[in-house]
Amino acid sequence: MAASLPEPADEKGVGTVDPLGADDLADGSLLDATAAAERFGYDRHTLARWCRTEGLGIRQGGRWWVSVPRLQARLANGKG
């Protein structure tokens, strides 16, 4: 992955303000949607939708990268 990552995307794929902090989008905090789906037991399309609509991750190189801390926070809040 590149050293500098874009802001999370809104529903149109356009970067938005990062409310949780850039650390949540650091390389070590990201899994691609397929790996996150396997690890957390959700369909990768569901995770991609959450990235797109809720800022759960970023899109880079045509793939969605899910922020593990953001996904864990979402699930801890009962939004699974």
LUMRO-95168 format. One record per atom (N, C-alpha, C): residue number from 0; residue in one letter; atom name; x, y, z negated. Coordinates in nm, 2 decimals, padded with zeros to 4 digits, m for minus. Example, Ala and Ser with C-alpha at 12.3 -4.5 7.8 and 13.67 -1.06 7.14 Angstrom:
+-----+--------+-------+--------+--------+--------+
| num | residu | atome |     px |     py |     pz |
+-----+--------+-------+--------+--------+--------+
|   0 |      A |     N |  01.32 | m00.57 | m00.78 |
|   0 |      A |    CA |  01.23 | m00.45 | m00.78 |
|   0 |      A |     C |  01.32 | m00.33 | m00.78 |
|   1 |      S |     N |  01.28 | m00.22 | m00.71 |
|   1 |      S |    CA |  01.37 | m00.11 | m00.71 |
|   1 |      S |     C |  01.29 |  00.00 | m00.79 |
+-----+--------+-------+--------+--------+--------+
***
This chain:
+-----+--------+-------+--------+--------+--------+
| num | residu | atome |     px |     py |     pz |
+-----+--------+-------+--------+--------+--------+
|   0 |      M |     N |  00.08 | m00.12 |  00.00 |
|   0 |      M |    CA |  00.00 |  00.00 |  00.00 |
|   0 |      M |     C |  00.09 |  00.12 |  00.00 |
|   1 |      A |     N |  00.03 |  00.23 |  00.05 |
|   1 |      A |    CA |  00.11 |  00.36 |  00.05 |
|   1 |      A |     C |  00.12 |  00.41 | m00.09 |
|   2 |      A |     N |  00.22 |  00.50 | m00.10 |
|   2 |      A |    CA |  00.25 |  00.56 | m00.23 |
|   2 |      A |     C |  00.14 |  00.65 | m00.28 |
|   3 |      S |     N |  00.08 |  00.72 | m00.18 |
|   3 |      S |    CA | m00.03 |  00.82 | m00.21 |
|   3 |      S |     C | m00.16 |  00.77 | m00.16 |
|   4 |      L |     N | m00.25 |  00.76 | m00.26 |
|   4 |      L |    CA | m00.39 |  00.70 | m00.22 |
|   4 |      L |     C | m00.49 |  00.81 | m00.21 |
|   5 |      P |     N | m00.58 |  00.80 | m00.12 |
|   5 |      P |    CA | m00.69 |  00.90 | m00.11 |
|   5 |      P |     C | m00.79 |  00.90 | m00.23 |
|   6 |      E |     N | m00.87 |  01.00 | m00.24 |
|   6 |      E |    CA | m00.97 |  01.01 | m00.34 |
|   6 |      E |     C | m01.08 |  00.90 | m00.31 |
|   7 |      P |     N | m01.16 |  00.86 | m00.41 |
|   7 |      P |    CA | m01.27 |  00.76 | m00.38 |
|   7 |      P |     C | m01.36 |  00.82 | m00.27 |
|   8 |      A |     N | m01.42 |  00.73 | m00.20 |
|   8 |      A |    CA | m01.51 |  00.78 | m00.09 |
|   8 |      A |     C | m01.66 |  00.79 | m00.14 |
|   9 |      D |     N | m01.73 |  00.89 | m00.08 |
|   9 |      D |    CA | m01.87 |  00.89 | m00.11 |
|   9 |      D |     C | m01.94 |  00.80 | m00.01 |
|  10 |      E |     N | m02.08 |  00.80 | m00.01 |
|  10 |      E |    CA | m02.15 |  00.71 |  00.07 |
|  10 |      E |     C | m02.12 |  00.72 |  00.22 |
|  11 |      K |     N | m02.07 |  00.83 |  00.27 |
|  11 |      K |    CA | m02.03 |  00.85 |  00.41 |
|  11 |      K |     C | m01.88 |  00.82 |  00.43 |
|  12 |      G |     N | m01.81 |  00.78 |  00.33 |
|  12 |      G |    CA | m01.67 |  00.75 |  00.34 |
|  12 |      G |     C | m01.58 |  00.87 |  00.33 |
|  13 |      V |     N | m01.64 |  00.98 |  00.28 |
|  13 |      V |    CA | m01.56 |  01.11 |  00.27 |
|  13 |      V |     C | m01.51 |  01.12 |  00.13 |
|  14 |      G |     N | m01.39 |  01.16 |  00.11 |
|  14 |      G |    CA | m01.33 |  01.17 | m00.02 |
|  14 |      G |     C | m01.41 |  01.27 | m00.11 |
|  15 |      T |     N | m01.41 |  01.23 | m00.24 |
|  15 |      T |    CA | m01.49 |  01.32 | m00.34 |
|  15 |      T |     C | m01.39 |  01.34 | m00.46 |
|  16 |      V |     N | m01.44 |  01.42 | m00.55 |
|  16 |      V |    CA | m01.36 |  01.44 | m00.68 |
|  16 |      V |     C | m01.36 |  01.31 | m00.76 |
|  17 |      D |     N | m01.24 |  01.29 | m00.82 |
|  17 |      D |    CA | m01.22 |  01.17 | m00.90 |
|  17 |      D |     C | m01.25 |  01.19 | m01.04 |
|  18 |      P |     N | m01.37 |  01.15 | m01.09 |
|  18 |      P |    CA | m01.41 |  01.18 | m01.23 |
|  18 |      P |     C | m01.34 |  01.10 | m01.34 |
|  19 |      L |     N | m01.28 |  00.99 | m01.31 |
|  19 |      L |    CA | m01.22 |  00.90 | m01.41 |
|  19 |      L |     C | m01.07 |  00.92 | m01.42 |
|  20 |      G |     N | m01.01 |  00.99 | m01.33 |
|  20 |      G |    CA | m00.87 |  01.00 | m01.33 |
|  20 |      G |     C | m00.79 |  00.92 | m01.23 |
|  21 |      A |     N | m00.68 |  00.97 | m01.18 |
|  21 |      A |    CA | m00.61 |  00.90 | m01.07 |
|  21 |      A |     C | m00.55 |  00.77 | m01.12 |
|  22 |      D |     N | m00.52 |  00.76 | m01.25 |
|  22 |      D |    CA | m00.46 |  00.63 | m01.30 |
|  22 |      D |     C | m00.55 |  00.51 | m01.26 |
|  23 |      D |     N | m00.68 |  00.53 | m01.26 |
|  23 |      D |    CA | m00.77 |  00.42 | m01.23 |
|  23 |      D |     C | m00.75 |  00.38 | m01.08 |
|  24 |      L |     N | m00.69 |  00.46 | m01.00 |
|  24 |      L |    CA | m00.67 |  00.43 | m00.86 |
|  24 |      L |     C | m00.53 |  00.40 | m00.82 |
|  25 |      A |     N | m00.44 |  00.38 | m00.93 |
|  25 |      A |    CA | m00.30 |  00.35 | m00.90 |
|  25 |      A |     C | m00.29 |  00.21 | m00.85 |
|  26 |      D |     N | m00.18 |  00.19 | m00.77 |
|  26 |      D |    CA | m00.16 |  00.06 | m00.71 |
|  26 |      D |     C | m00.18 | m00.06 | m00.80 |
|  27 |      G |     N | m00.13 | m00.05 | m00.92 |
|  27 |      G |    CA | m00.14 | m00.16 | m01.02 |
|  27 |      G |     C | m00.28 | m00.19 | m01.07 |
|  28 |      S |     N | m00.37 | m00.09 | m01.05 |
|  28 |      S |    CA | m00.51 | m00.10 | m01.10 |
|  28 |      S |     C | m00.61 | m00.15 | m00.99 |
|  29 |      L |     N | m00.56 | m00.17 | m00.87 |
|  29 |      L |    CA | m00.65 | m00.20 | m00.76 |
|  29 |      L |     C | m00.64 | m00.35 | m00.71 |
|  30 |      L |     N | m00.75 | m00.40 | m00.67 |
|  30 |      L |    CA | m00.76 | m00.53 | m00.61 |
|  30 |      L |     C | m00.84 | m00.51 | m00.48 |
|  31 |      D |     N | m00.81 | m00.59 | m00.37 |
|  31 |      D |    CA | m00.89 | m00.58 | m00.26 |
|  31 |      D |     C | m01.03 | m00.64 | m00.29 |
|  32 |      A |     N | m01.13 | m00.60 | m00.21 |
|  32 |      A |    CA | m01.27 | m00.65 | m00.25 |
|  32 |      A |     C | m01.28 | m00.80 | m00.25 |
|  33 |      T |     N | m01.21 | m00.87 | m00.17 |
|  33 |      T |    CA | m01.22 | m01.02 | m00.17 |
|  33 |      T |     C | m01.16 | m01.07 | m00.30 |
|  34 |      A |     N | m01.04 | m01.02 | m00.34 |
|  34 |      A |    CA | m00.98 | m01.07 | m00.47 |
|  34 |      A |     C | m01.07 | m01.03 | m00.59 |
|  35 |      A |     N | m01.12 | m00.91 | m00.59 |
|  35 |      A |    CA | m01.21 | m00.87 | m00.70 |
|  35 |      A |     C | m01.33 | m00.95 | m00.70 |
|  36 |      A |     N | m01.39 | m00.99 | m00.59 |
|  36 |      A |    CA | m01.51 | m01.07 | m00.58 |
|  36 |      A |     C | m01.48 | m01.21 | m00.65 |
|  37 |      E |     N | m01.36 | m01.26 | m00.61 |
|  37 |      E |    CA | m01.33 | m01.39 | m00.67 |
|  37 |      E |     C | m01.30 | m01.38 | m00.82 |
|  38 |      R |     N | m01.24 | m01.28 | m00.86 |
|  38 |      R |    CA | m01.20 | m01.26 | m01.01 |
|  38 |      R |     C | m01.33 | m01.23 | m01.09 |
|  39 |      F |     N | m01.42 | m01.15 | m01.04 |
|  39 |      F |    CA | m01.53 | m01.10 | m01.12 |
|  39 |      F |     C | m01.66 | m01.17 | m01.09 |
|  40 |      G |     N | m01.67 | m01.25 | m00.98 |
|  40 |      G |    CA | m01.79 | m01.33 | m00.95 |
|  40 |      G |     C | m01.90 | m01.25 | m00.88 |
|  41 |      Y |     N | m01.86 | m01.15 | m00.81 |
|  41 |      Y |    CA | m01.96 | m01.07 | m00.73 |
|  41 |      Y |     C | m01.92 | m01.08 | m00.58 |
|  42 |      D |     N | m02.02 | m01.07 | m00.50 |
|  42 |      D |    CA | m02.00 | m01.07 | m00.36 |
|  42 |      D |     C | m01.92 | m00.95 | m00.31 |
|  43 |      R |     N | m01.82 | m00.97 | m00.22 |
|  43 |      R |    CA | m01.74 | m00.86 | m00.18 |
|  43 |      R |     C | m01.81 | m00.75 | m00.12 |
|  44 |      H |     N | m01.93 | m00.78 | m00.05 |
|  44 |      H |    CA | m02.01 | m00.67 |  00.01 |
|  44 |      H |     C | m02.07 | m00.58 | m00.10 |
|  45 |      T |     N | m02.11 | m00.65 | m00.21 |
|  45 |      T |    CA | m02.16 | m00.57 | m00.33 |
|  45 |      T |     C | m02.06 | m00.48 | m00.38 |
|  46 |      L |     N | m01.94 | m00.53 | m00.40 |
|  46 |      L |    CA | m01.83 | m00.45 | m00.45 |
|  46 |      L |     C | m01.79 | m00.33 | m00.36 |
|  47 |      A |     N | m01.79 | m00.36 | m00.23 |
|  47 |      A |    CA | m01.77 | m00.25 | m00.13 |
|  47 |      A |     C | m01.88 | m00.15 | m00.14 |
|  48 |      R |     N | m02.00 | m00.19 | m00.16 |
|  48 |      R |    CA | m02.11 | m00.09 | m00.17 |
|  48 |      R |     C | m02.09 | m00.01 | m00.29 |
|  49 |      W |     N | m02.06 | m00.07 | m00.41 |
|  49 |      W |    CA | m02.03 |  00.01 | m00.53 |
|  49 |      W |     C | m01.91 |  00.10 | m00.51 |
|  50 |      C |     N | m01.81 |  00.06 | m00.44 |
|  50 |      C |    CA | m01.70 |  00.15 | m00.41 |
|  50 |      C |     C | m01.75 |  00.27 | m00.33 |
|  51 |      R |     N | m01.83 |  00.25 | m00.23 |
|  51 |      R |    CA | m01.88 |  00.35 | m00.14 |
|  51 |      R |     C | m01.98 |  00.44 | m00.21 |
|  52 |      T |     N | m02.07 |  00.39 | m00.29 |
|  52 |      T |    CA | m02.18 |  00.47 | m00.35 |
|  52 |      T |     C | m02.15 |  00.52 | m00.49 |
|  53 |      E |     N | m02.06 |  00.46 | m00.56 |
|  53 |      E |    CA | m02.03 |  00.49 | m00.70 |
|  53 |      E |     C | m01.89 |  00.53 | m00.73 |
|  54 |      G |     N | m01.80 |  00.54 | m00.63 |
|  54 |      G |    CA | m01.66 |  00.57 | m00.65 |
|  54 |      G |     C | m01.58 |  00.47 | m00.72 |
|  55 |      L |     N | m01.62 |  00.34 | m00.71 |
|  55 |      L |    CA | m01.56 |  00.23 | m00.78 |
|  55 |      L |     C | m01.42 |  00.20 | m00.72 |
|  56 |      G |     N | m01.39 |  00.25 | m00.60 |
|  56 |      G |    CA | m01.26 |  00.22 | m00.54 |
|  56 |      G |     C | m01.24 |  00.31 | m00.42 |
|  57 |      I |     N | m01.14 |  00.28 | m00.34 |
|  57 |      I |    CA | m01.10 |  00.35 | m00.22 |
|  57 |      I |     C | m01.10 |  00.27 | m00.10 |
|  58 |      R |     N | m01.11 |  00.33 |  00.01 |
|  58 |      R |    CA | m01.10 |  00.26 |  00.14 |
|  58 |      R |     C | m00.97 |  00.30 |  00.20 |
|  59 |      Q |     N | m00.89 |  00.20 |  00.24 |
|  59 |      Q |    CA | m00.76 |  00.23 |  00.30 |
|  59 |      Q |     C | m00.73 |  00.12 |  00.40 |
|  60 |      G |     N | m00.70 |  00.16 |  00.52 |
|  60 |      G |    CA | m00.66 |  00.06 |  00.62 |
|  60 |      G |     C | m00.78 | m00.03 |  00.66 |
|  61 |      G |     N | m00.90 |  00.02 |  00.65 |
|  61 |      G |    CA | m01.02 | m00.05 |  00.69 |
|  61 |      G |     C | m01.07 | m00.15 |  00.58 |
|  62 |      R |     N | m01.00 | m00.15 |  00.46 |
|  62 |      R |    CA | m01.04 | m00.24 |  00.35 |
|  62 |      R |     C | m01.07 | m00.16 |  00.23 |
|  63 |      W |     N | m01.16 | m00.21 |  00.15 |
|  63 |      W |    CA | m01.20 | m00.15 |  00.02 |
|  63 |      W |     C | m01.10 | m00.21 | m00.09 |
|  64 |      W |     N | m01.05 | m00.12 | m00.17 |
|  64 |      W |    CA | m00.97 | m00.15 | m00.28 |
|  64 |      W |     C | m01.05 | m00.11 | m00.41 |
|  65 |      V |     N | m01.07 | m00.21 | m00.50 |
|  65 |      V |    CA | m01.16 | m00.19 | m00.61 |
|  65 |      V |     C | m01.07 | m00.16 | m00.73 |
|  66 |      S |     N | m01.11 | m00.05 | m00.81 |
|  66 |      S |    CA | m01.04 | m00.02 | m00.93 |
|  66 |      S |     C | m01.09 | m00.11 | m01.04 |
|  67 |      V |     N | m00.99 | m00.19 | m01.09 |
|  67 |      V |    CA | m01.03 | m00.29 | m01.20 |
|  67 |      V |     C | m01.08 | m00.22 | m01.32 |
|  68 |      P |     N | m01.02 | m00.11 | m01.37 |
|  68 |      P |    CA | m01.07 | m00.04 | m01.49 |
|  68 |      P |     C | m01.21 |  00.02 | m01.46 |
|  69 |      R |     N | m01.24 |  00.07 | m01.34 |
|  69 |      R |    CA | m01.37 |  00.12 | m01.31 |
|  69 |      R |     C | m01.48 |  00.01 | m01.31 |
|  70 |      L |     N | m01.44 | m00.10 | m01.25 |
|  70 |      L |    CA | m01.53 | m00.21 | m01.24 |
|  70 |      L |     C | m01.56 | m00.27 | m01.38 |
|  71 |      Q |     N | m01.46 | m00.28 | m01.46 |
|  71 |      Q |    CA | m01.48 | m00.33 | m01.60 |
|  71 |      Q |     C | m01.57 | m00.24 | m01.68 |
|  72 |      A |     N | m01.55 | m00.10 | m01.66 |
|  72 |      A |    CA | m01.63 | m00.01 | m01.73 |
|  72 |      A |     C | m01.78 | m00.02 | m01.68 |
|  73 |      R |     N | m01.79 | m00.03 | m01.55 |
|  73 |      R |    CA | m01.93 | m00.05 | m01.50 |
|  73 |      R |     C | m02.00 | m00.17 | m01.56 |
|  74 |      L |     N | m01.93 | m00.28 | m01.56 |
|  74 |      L |    CA | m01.99 | m00.41 | m01.61 |
|  74 |      L |     C | m02.01 | m00.40 | m01.76 |
|  75 |      A |     N | m01.92 | m00.33 | m01.83 |
|  75 |      A |    CA | m01.94 | m00.31 | m01.98 |
|  75 |      A |     C | m02.06 | m00.23 | m02.01 |
|  76 |      N |     N | m02.10 | m00.14 | m01.92 |
|  76 |      N |    CA | m02.22 | m00.06 | m01.94 |
|  76 |      N |     C | m02.35 | m00.13 | m01.90 |
|  77 |      G |     N | m02.34 | m00.25 | m01.87 |
|  77 |      G |    CA | m02.46 | m00.33 | m01.83 |
|  77 |      G |     C | m02.51 | m00.31 | m01.69 |
|  78 |      K |     N | m02.42 | m00.26 | m01.60 |
|  78 |      K |    CA | m02.46 | m00.23 | m01.47 |
|  78 |      K |     C | m02.42 | m00.34 | m01.37 |
|  79 |      G |     N | m02.42 | m00.46 | m01.41 |
|  79 |      G |    CA | m02.37 | m00.57 | m01.33 |
|  79 |      G |     C | m02.48 | m00.63 | m01.26 |
+-----+--------+-------+--------+--------+--------+
***
